[in-house]
Amino acid sequence: MSKPTPLLPESDAREAALFFVVAALCFLAVLATLTARGTYTAARAWSAQVEGEMTVRLTDTDRRGAEEAVAIVRGVNGVSSAHVLTQEEMEDLLAPSFGPGGIPAGVPLPLLIAVETSRDAPADPIGIDAALSAAGFNAVAESHADYASEARRALATLRMAAIGMVVLLAATAIAVIAFATHAALLARKDIVDVLHLAGAEDKFIARLFERRFWTLGLKAGAAGSVFALAVTAMIVFSARSAGAGSQLLPQLSLDFWDLVILAVTPIAAGLAARWAAGGTVSQSLKGVL
């Protein structure tokens, strides 16, 4: 006895193409989410590190005068520590601008004082400027918290862009699945008519498509997540091998929440595919077939 032909064949070229498209969209969505989260984590750590720091720039003075200025800064309420940056610290600070060759000889460097403020009642740049000006120093104090607030604003924009990208990719996947479902339904219109004559309800036919595309979405989402995991692991390994520093660049780590995102993606893809297929079939059966 031959096996009966199912309403939806096991696979064909169109379904393979649909599988590839959904997997690629899931891969892009996961990678965008992980990159946005990695950037947010790195910037949050950087902001916490520089929140209580200041830099005082001195002009028209020498090293001895800078040490006197340090003593004055230490006496300001809310300052926990202060010291003049050494030549080595200046080279490390300016290394991203001058490269591994270091600072060229003859380049004039300002005298900088690194200031750490207390957490309970931190000093403000205006108070430090006033104390140094009263002692006859030409100095400008800058709080690193100003740069941290700019980083937070940039992070808010990044989060909105990442959310918008993920929503756009999800909408694209749903639209593609809806189009493929409608095409498959039209290609099997005669079978659908026979099912109607046999007493099958629209819900029964819709469930057939829902189960089929739920499986396809689950498999495609899993493929996209696995590919995203491989790419992320390669980036993490390359960054650690190169000894990349933690700046405001995305710091992919594959921690617990990253793995949660990778695990949830196939389920979300399957549910979206099932919802798109069921809704498309229900509307098509009511309006056209």
C-alpha positions as CSV (number, residue, x, y, z in Angstrom):
1,M,0.0,0.0,0.0
2,S,1.5,3.3,-1.1
3,K,1.9,6.1,1.4
4,P,-0.7,8.9,0.9
5,T,0.5,12.2,-0.3
6,P,0.3,14.8,2.5
7,L,-1.3,18.2,2.1
8,L,2.1,19.8,2.6
9,P,5.0,17.9,1.1
10,E,8.0,17.2,3.3
11,S,10.3,19.6,1.4
12,D,10.8,21.3,-1.9
13,A,13.1,24.0,-3.4
14,R,10.8,26.8,-2.2
15,E,10.8,25.6,1.4
16,A,14.6,25.3,1.3
17,A,14.9,29.0,0.1
18,L,12.4,30.0,2.8
19,F,14.5,28.2,5.4
20,F,17.6,30.0,4.3
21,V,15.9,33.4,4.4
22,V,14.4,32.9,7.9
23,A,17.7,31.5,9.2
24,A,19.6,34.5,7.8
25,L,17.2,36.9,9.4
26,C,17.4,35.2,12.7
27,F,21.2,35.3,12.5
28,L,21.2,39.0,11.8
29,A,18.7,39.7,14.6
30,V,20.7,37.7,17.2
31,L,24.0,39.3,16.1
32,A,22.5,42.8,16.3
33,T,21.1,42.0,19.8
34,L,24.4,40.6,21.1
35,T,26.4,43.5,19.6
36,A,24.1,46.1,21.2
37,R,24.2,44.3,24.5
38,G,28.0,44.0,24.4
39,T,28.4,47.7,23.6
40,Y,26.1,48.6,26.5
41,T,28.0,46.4,28.9
42,A,31.3,47.8,27.9
43,A,30.1,51.4,28.1
44,R,28.4,50.9,31.4
45,A,31.6,49.5,32.9
46,W,33.6,52.4,31.5
47,S,31.1,54.9,32.8
48,A,31.3,53.4,36.3
49,Q,35.0,53.6,36.2
50,V,35.3,57.2,35.2
51,E,32.3,58.5,37.2
52,G,34.3,59.8,40.1
53,E,37.4,61.0,38.2
54,M,38.6,64.4,37.1
55,T,41.5,65.8,35.2
56,V,43.2,69.1,36.0
57,R,45.1,70.7,33.1
58,L,47.9,73.1,34.2
59,T,49.6,75.7,32.1
60,D,52.4,78.2,32.7
61,T,54.0,76.1,35.4
62,D,56.7,73.5,35.9
63,R,56.8,70.1,37.6
64,R,57.5,71.7,41.0
65,G,54.5,74.0,40.6
66,A,52.4,71.0,39.6
67,E,53.3,69.2,42.9
68,E,52.2,72.4,44.8
69,A,48.9,72.3,42.9
70,V,48.4,68.7,43.8
71,A,48.8,69.6,47.5
72,I,46.1,72.3,47.0
73,V,43.7,69.9,45.2
74,R,44.1,67.3,47.9
75,G,42.9,69.9,50.4
76,V,39.6,70.5,48.6
77,N,36.6,68.9,50.2
78,G,35.4,65.8,48.4
79,V,38.8,64.9,46.9
80,S,40.1,61.5,47.9
81,S,43.4,61.4,46.0
82,A,45.4,63.4,43.4
83,H,48.7,63.0,41.6
84,V,50.6,64.4,38.6
85,L,50.6,62.1,35.7
86,T,54.0,60.7,34.9
87,Q,55.6,60.5,31.4
88,E,54.7,56.8,31.2
89,E,51.1,57.5,32.2
90,M,50.9,60.2,29.6
91,E,52.2,57.9,26.9
92,D,49.7,55.2,27.8
93,L,46.9,57.9,27.7
94,L,48.0,59.2,24.3
95,A,48.9,55.8,22.8
96,P,45.6,55.5,20.8
97,S,46.4,58.8,19.1
98,F,50.2,58.3,18.5
99,G,50.3,54.6,18.0
100,P,52.8,52.1,19.4
101,G,55.8,54.3,18.5
102,G,55.0,56.6,21.4
103,I,54.9,60.4,21.6
104,P,57.4,62.0,19.2
105,A,60.3,63.9,20.7
106,G,59.7,67.6,21.0
107,V,55.9,67.4,21.3
108,P,54.9,69.7,24.2
109,L,52.8,68.0,26.8
110,P,50.6,69.6,29.3
111,L,50.9,68.9,33.0
112,L,47.9,66.9,34.1
113,I,46.6,66.1,37.6
114,A,44.5,62.9,37.9
115,V,41.9,63.4,40.7
116,E,39.8,60.9,42.4
117,T,36.7,62.2,44.2
118,S,34.9,60.6,47.2
119,R,31.6,58.8,46.5
120,D,29.6,60.3,49.3
121,A,30.3,64.0,48.6
122,P,32.4,64.4,45.5
123,A,34.2,67.6,44.7
124,D,33.1,69.7,41.7
125,P,35.4,71.2,39.0
126,I,34.3,74.7,39.9
127,G,35.6,74.3,43.5
128,I,38.9,72.9,42.3
129,D,39.3,75.7,39.7
130,A,38.6,78.3,42.4
131,A,41.1,76.9,44.9
132,L,43.9,76.8,42.2
133,S,43.1,80.2,40.9
134,A,43.3,81.7,44.4
135,A,46.8,80.2,44.7
136,G,47.8,81.8,41.4
137,F,47.6,78.7,39.1
138,N,46.2,78.8,35.6
139,A,44.3,75.5,35.6
140,V,41.1,74.0,34.2
141,A,39.4,71.0,35.9
142,E,37.2,68.7,33.8
143,S,35.0,66.0,35.2
144,H,34.9,62.7,33.5
145,A,31.2,62.4,34.4
146,D,30.4,64.7,31.5
147,Y,31.8,62.2,29.1
148,A,30.0,59.4,30.9
149,S,26.7,61.3,30.4
150,E,27.4,61.6,26.7
151,A,28.1,57.8,26.6
152,R,24.8,57.2,28.3
153,R,23.0,59.3,25.7
154,A,24.8,57.4,22.9
155,L,23.8,54.1,24.5
156,A,20.1,55.2,24.6
157,T,20.3,55.8,20.8
158,L,22.1,52.5,20.3
159,R,19.4,50.6,22.2
160,M,16.6,52.2,20.1
161,A,18.5,51.4,16.9
162,A,19.0,47.8,17.9
163,I,15.4,47.4,18.9
164,G,14.3,48.9,15.6
165,M,16.6,46.6,13.7
166,V,15.3,43.5,15.5
167,V,11.7,44.6,14.9
168,L,12.4,45.2,11.2
169,L,14.0,41.8,10.8
170,A,11.1,40.1,12.6
171,A,8.6,41.9,10.5
172,T,10.5,40.9,7.4
173,A,10.5,37.2,8.4
174,I,6.8,37.3,9.2
175,A,6.0,38.9,5.8
176,V,8.2,36.3,4.0
177,I,6.5,33.4,5.8
178,A,3.0,34.9,5.1
179,F,3.8,35.2,1.4
180,A,5.1,31.6,1.3
181,T,2.1,30.3,3.1
182,H,-0.3,32.0,0.8
183,A,1.6,30.7,-2.3
184,A,1.5,27.1,-0.8
185,L,-2.2,27.4,-0.1
186,L,-3.0,28.6,-3.6
187,A,-0.9,25.8,-5.1
188,R,-3.0,23.3,-3.2
189,K,-6.4,24.9,-3.7
190,D,-7.9,21.7,-5.1
191,I,-6.9,19.7,-2.1
192,V,-8.4,22.4,0.2
193,D,-11.7,22.3,-1.7
194,V,-11.8,18.5,-1.3
195,L,-11.2,18.9,2.5
196,H,-14.0,21.4,2.7
197,L,-16.3,19.0,0.8
198,A,-15.3,16.3,3.3
199,G,-16.3,18.5,6.2
200,A,-13.0,19.9,7.3
201,E,-13.2,23.3,9.0
202,D,-10.9,26.2,8.3
203,K,-9.3,25.8,11.7
204,F,-8.2,22.2,10.8
205,I,-6.5,23.4,7.6
206,A,-4.9,26.3,9.4
207,R,-3.5,24.0,12.0
208,L,-1.8,21.9,9.3
209,F,0.0,25.0,8.1
210,E,0.7,26.2,11.6
211,R,2.4,22.9,12.6
212,R,4.4,22.8,9.4
213,F,5.7,26.4,9.6
214,W,6.2,26.1,13.4
215,T,8.7,23.3,12.7
216,L,10.3,25.3,9.9
217,G,10.7,28.4,12.0
218,L,12.1,26.4,14.9
219,K,14.7,24.8,12.7
220,A,15.6,28.0,10.9
221,G,15.9,29.9,14.2
222,A,18.1,27.2,15.6
223,A,20.3,27.3,12.5
224,G,20.6,31.1,12.8
225,S,21.4,31.0,16.5
226,V,24.1,28.3,16.0
227,F,25.7,30.4,13.2
228,A,25.5,33.5,15.4
229,L,27.1,31.5,18.3
230,A,29.9,30.4,16.0
231,V,30.6,34.0,14.8
232,T,30.4,35.4,18.3
233,A,32.7,32.8,19.7
234,M,35.2,33.5,16.9
235,I,35.1,37.2,17.7
236,V,35.5,36.6,21.5
237,F,38.4,34.3,20.9
238,S,40.1,36.7,18.4
239,A,39.7,39.6,20.8
240,R,41.1,37.7,23.8
241,S,44.0,36.4,21.7
242,A,44.9,39.9,20.5
243,G,44.6,41.3,24.0
244,A,42.1,43.9,23.0
245,G,41.4,46.5,25.7
246,S,37.9,47.2,27.0
247,Q,36.9,50.5,25.5
248,L,33.5,51.6,24.1
249,L,33.8,48.8,21.5
250,P,31.3,45.9,21.7
251,Q,32.6,43.4,24.2
252,L,31.0,40.0,23.3
253,S,31.4,37.6,26.1
254,L,28.9,34.8,25.7
255,D,27.7,35.1,29.3
256,F,24.4,33.8,30.7
257,W,22.1,36.4,29.2
258,D,23.8,36.0,25.8
259,L,23.1,32.3,25.9
260,V,19.5,33.0,26.9
261,I,19.1,35.2,23.8
262,L,20.6,32.4,21.6
263,A,18.2,29.8,23.2
264,V,15.1,31.9,23.0
265,T,15.6,32.9,19.3
266,P,14.5,29.5,17.8
267,I,11.3,29.5,20.0
268,A,10.5,33.0,19.0
269,A,11.1,32.2,15.3
270,G,8.8,29.2,15.6
271,L,6.0,31.1,17.3
272,A,6.3,33.9,14.8
273,A,6.2,31.5,11.9
274,R,3.2,29.7,13.3
275,W,1.3,32.9,13.9
276,A,2.1,34.2,10.4
277,A,1.1,30.9,8.8
278,G,-2.1,30.5,10.8
279,G,-3.3,34.1,10.3
280,T,-2.5,34.0,6.6
281,V,-4.4,30.7,6.0
282,S,-7.4,31.9,8.0
283,Q,-7.7,35.2,6.1
284,S,-7.1,33.5,2.7
285,L,-9.8,30.8,3.3
286,K,-12.3,33.5,4.3
287,G,-11.5,35.9,1.5
288,V,-10.4,34.0,-1.5
289,L,-10.7,30.2,-1.3
